[in-house]
Amino acid sequence: MECTLHFPREGVTLTYTGTAGDTWETALLSLGVNPDTVIVFANGVPVPQDDEIKTDEAEIISTCSRG
């Protein structure tokens, strides 16, 4: 299973390759993203990070400053 994660504020796109049943939290952690600092949008709708990944693309919006 492969999912493309777009980080528009950072101008970055990453690809997560995992297995069926993986959650958004699993994907974020594997890419070095702290799940507490972002909101995941799948098909334009915010989704809980403990939901199973059911789409091949998502937008990840940072919710806090890194400075």
C-alpha positions as CSV (number, residue, x, y, z in Angstrom):
1,M,0.0,0.0,0.0
2,E,1.3,3.4,-1.0
3,C,0.1,6.9,0.0
4,T,1.3,10.3,-1.1
5,L,1.3,12.9,1.7
6,H,1.4,16.5,0.7
7,F,2.7,19.1,3.1
8,P,1.6,22.4,1.4
9,R,3.0,24.8,4.0
10,E,6.4,23.2,3.7
11,G,6.2,22.6,0.0
12,V,7.1,19.0,0.5
13,T,5.5,15.8,-0.8
14,L,6.4,12.4,0.7
15,T,5.4,8.9,-0.1
16,Y,4.5,6.4,2.6
17,T,4.8,2.7,1.8
18,G,3.1,0.4,4.3
19,T,0.8,-2.5,4.7
20,A,-3.0,-2.8,4.7
21,G,-4.4,-1.8,8.0
22,D,-1.8,0.9,8.8
23,T,-3.1,4.1,10.4
24,W,-2.3,7.7,9.6
25,E,-0.3,7.9,12.9
26,T,1.8,5.0,11.8
27,A,2.6,6.7,8.5
28,L,3.4,10.0,10.1
29,L,5.7,8.5,12.7
30,S,7.5,6.5,10.0
31,L,8.2,9.7,8.1
32,G,9.5,11.5,11.2
33,V,6.4,13.7,11.7
34,N,5.0,14.2,15.2
35,P,1.3,13.4,14.9
36,D,0.5,15.9,17.7
37,T,1.6,18.7,15.4
38,V,-0.5,18.1,12.3
39,I,-4.0,17.5,11.0
40,V,-4.6,14.9,8.3
41,F,-7.0,15.7,5.5
42,A,-8.2,12.9,3.3
43,N,-10.4,13.9,0.4
44,G,-10.6,17.4,1.9
45,V,-12.1,16.1,5.2
46,P,-10.1,15.9,8.5
47,V,-9.6,12.3,9.7
48,P,-8.6,10.9,13.1
49,Q,-5.0,9.8,13.1
50,D,-5.9,6.3,14.4
51,D,-8.1,5.7,11.3
52,E,-6.9,3.1,8.8
53,I,-5.5,4.7,5.6
54,K,-8.1,4.2,2.9
55,T,-6.9,6.6,0.3
56,D,-3.8,7.0,-1.8
57,E,-3.4,10.7,-1.2
58,A,-3.7,13.1,1.8
59,E,-2.9,16.7,2.8
60,I,-1.0,17.2,6.0
61,I,-1.4,20.6,7.7
62,S,1.0,21.7,10.4
63,T,-0.8,23.2,13.5
64,C,2.1,24.6,15.4
65,S,5.2,26.7,15.1
66,R,8.5,25.0,14.8
67,G,10.5,28.0,16.0
